Amino acid sequence: MRSKIFLLIVSIIIIGHSTVFSQKAPRFHVVALYENGGHHVEYTKAARPWLDKLAADSNFTIDYIRNTDLIDSAFLSKYQLFIQLDYPPYAWKDKAVKAFEDYITNGRGGWIGFHHATLLGDFDGYKMWDWFSGFMGGITYKNYIPTFARAKVIIEDPHHPVMKGVPSSFMVEKEEWYTYDKSPRPNVHVIASVDESTYSPNSDIKMGDHPVIWTNPNVKAKNVYIFMGHSPVLFNSEVYKRIFCNAIFWASAR
């Protein structure tokens, strides 16, 4: 009897150890910076559960922060991907600015920025972050469609990994479509643009050449900016979720 109990205990221990060792380490680690107030909160409320499920299903981790207080080089060294989830490029702590610039310039991790990340200019008493403007193609925010508009996005580079499985065009049901002082095209690689002739309702707030998804090849970090990121209805779109998912796996890979 004692020998049987002993064998049973040994079996349990072996099974337990096998279970521990069979658990895979996370593929990569992500930090997402999001706004803690204002009218973009509803987008974040839709994004977080979707991201959490994707992380669980795809075996990566994701942490969320609501301000830049924790950001320095040591903090960023823990993450292979930085998602700027509707957070503007101003009011960052000085140490966060320096650490982020190094992270992007020297390719210490990847970056995905959404929507508010191109709110570039003098806002709320803060001067424009010139480095970030350069990172986004040398642009300054100019205007937006406050009443929102439906519009068609045209894919310009269907071979980019972020566009894998994405049709040649797709509709965005609700967005406020920023305009800038100039197109970033000369300084970035444009992946997609919005066809302003498809605005519904129509708007006079247009910029002609209007990129909405692009990457900056002049830094070492894999990076992609995706303008669409205001309304939670975006997560009703399988195409939008595919682009977001593709961006995560592309930008996080070394």
Helices and strands as residue ranges (DSSP letters): H 2-22, E 29-34, H 41-58, E 61-65, H 73-76, E 81-85, H 94-105, E 110-114, G 115-118, H 130-135, E 141-143, E 149-155, G 161-163, E 169-175, E 179-180, G 185-187, E 189-200, E 211-215, E 223-226, G 232-236, H 238-252
